[in-house]
Structures are given as C-alpha cells and as structure tokens.
Amino acid sequence: MTQEQVLKGIIWLVPVIFGAGGVYTQTQSTKSQLKSVEASVKSLEGSLIVHEKKAQHEAGEIEVQYLKTNQSKMMKRQNRIIESLGAICQATNARCR
C-alpha cells in the first residue's frame, strides 16, 4: 500500500469512528432515559391501582345499594300495577292480554 492510500484510509475512518461513537453515546443516553421513564410509569401505575380500588369500594358500594333499592321499588310498583290490571279485567269481563 502506498502512503497515499493509507492516508485516504485514515481520512475515511476518522468520520466513521466518530459517527459510531456518537451513535453509541446516543444509545446509552436513550437507555438511561428509558429506564427513568419506566420507573415513573411503574410508580404511577401502582398509585392508580390503589386509587381505583378505593374508588370502586366506596363509590361503587353506594351506587350498587342505590340501584338495588330503586329496583326493589320498581318491582313492587309493577306487581301492584299487574294486580290492578287483573282486577279491572275481571270486574269488566274484558279480554286482557
């Protein structure tokens, strides 16, 4: 190899080596940032799960009890309406369906 070819090779390798170093540095920086973001997300997930359990337990119980109470009232009203309709149909000899 001539001295000129060696010089061209060195000139060509310098930007390649610096570029590879830049890519490596960027990759390492991204990895550390990713770990930081993952840790933040995990801590937020934990607090969210605790919040959901508390919210479901307190607010959910109240709402379920409210729905059960209203459903019971509606069923009683429907039974009275059915009984009244049956009595009307019998008293008038109507053909009720």
VENFEN-V329043 format. One record per run of one state. SS is the DSSP state (h for helix, s for strand, l for the rest). FROM is the first residue (numbers start at 1). LEN is the number of residues. If there is no record, write none. Layout:
ss:SS from:FROM len:LEN
ss:SS from:FROM len:LEN
This chain:
ss:l from:1 len:2
ss:h from:3 len:90
ss:l from:93 len:5
